[in-house]
Amino acid sequence: MTFALCLYSAMFMRFAIKVQPRNMLLFACHFVNEGAQITQGCRFIKHHYLSKKEQ
């Protein structure tokens, strides 16, 4: 889901810049969302693939 939301935010950041007049509020919202989803994806990878499993 995180990967899908990253793509979604990237597409709509581009849309917000290309549309006339430019919608900078929409761009800012998707920019922040992109950062949050990248952070969440990094946390997921770190937890599931890079951390040692202790039992």
N, C-alpha and C positions, 0 to 999 in steps of 0.2 A: 504494500500500500504506500509506503514511504517513497518508493521509486516512482510510482504513478503520480503522486502529489508533486514530486520534484519536476517531472515533465510538464504537468499541468501548470505549475507556477511559471516555469520557463516560457511556455507558450504564451501565457497571458501577460507576462512582462513585455514580450515582444509586441503583442497586440496593443498594449497600453501606450507604447512608444509610437507605433505606426499609425494609429487612428488619429484623425484630425477633429477637433483639437486634442492635443496630447493629454492623456489622463494620468497625471503624475501621482495622484492618490492611489489609483489602482496599481500603478507600477510599484509604489512603495509597499503596499500591502503584500503583493506577490513577492517582492524582494525579501521582506522579512520572513514570509512563509517559506521561501526557498532556503534561507539560512536555517530556520528551525528544522526543516525536513532533512537537510544535510547533516545537521547535528544529531538528529534522531537516528539516521542511518549509520553514522559513525559509532554511536553508542551501541547499536544493535550488532554491528560487525565486531566491535571490541568485546562485547559480552559473549557472543556465540562462537566466535572463531579465534580470538586472540588471548582470551583469559584461560588460565589453567583450571581444569575441573578438579575440585576437591570434594571428597566424600567422607 
